[in-house]
Amino acid sequence: MTRTEPTDGPDDGSEETEPTITLTFMCVRNAGRSQMATAFAEREVAERGLAD
């Protein structure tokens, strides 16, 4: 998983926004792994209250 670190805020005077978190799942030789990884990540996001 890749996670961006929070910053002190934008330097351009615009409104502050939450950092974007991007996850990439790359599984080879077993297509089911990607779907399972996505499901596990979505569950963790929901349990931790990180959903939009």
C-alpha positions as MATLAB code, in Angstrom:
seq = 'MTRTEPTDGPDDGSEETEPTITLTFMCVRNAGRSQMATAFAEREVAERGLAD';
ca = [
       0.000    0.000    0.000;
       1.069    3.527   -0.623;
       0.136    6.291    1.770;
       0.778    9.979    1.405;
       2.010   11.881    4.419;
      -0.020   14.857    5.611;
       1.431   18.267    4.855;
       1.246   21.571    6.693;
      -1.186   22.791    4.043;
      -1.039   24.351    0.620;
       1.406   27.203    0.042;
      -0.634   28.842   -2.709;
      -3.262   30.463   -0.474;
      -6.028   28.076   -1.506;
      -8.267   26.279    0.958;
      -6.771   23.382    2.851;
      -7.746   19.907    1.715;
      -7.198   16.443    3.098;
      -4.273   14.562    1.568;
      -5.182   12.041   -1.100;
      -4.363    8.413   -0.418;
      -3.760    6.232   -3.449;
      -3.674    2.442   -3.221;
      -2.451    0.238   -6.029;
      -2.844   -3.537   -6.056;
      -0.774   -5.420   -8.602;
      -1.204   -9.177   -8.479;
       0.166  -11.648  -10.989;
      -0.748  -15.250  -11.780;
      -3.964  -15.162   -9.784;
      -6.620  -12.640  -10.744;
      -8.562  -13.329   -7.539;
      -5.837  -11.776   -5.403;
      -6.553   -8.268   -6.675;
     -10.234   -8.533   -5.806;
      -9.410   -9.932   -2.368;
      -6.872   -7.177   -1.690;
      -9.407   -4.549   -2.709;
     -12.073   -6.071   -0.447;
      -9.683   -6.189    2.534;
      -8.629   -2.568    1.959;
     -12.239   -1.373    1.631;
     -13.128   -3.131    4.888;
     -10.200   -1.500    6.697;
     -11.151    1.925    5.341;
     -14.713    1.481    6.602;
     -13.660    0.130   10.018;
     -11.200    2.985   10.565;
     -13.682    5.658    9.490;
     -11.556    6.815    6.569;
     -14.308    6.731    3.944;
     -15.371    9.968    2.260;
];
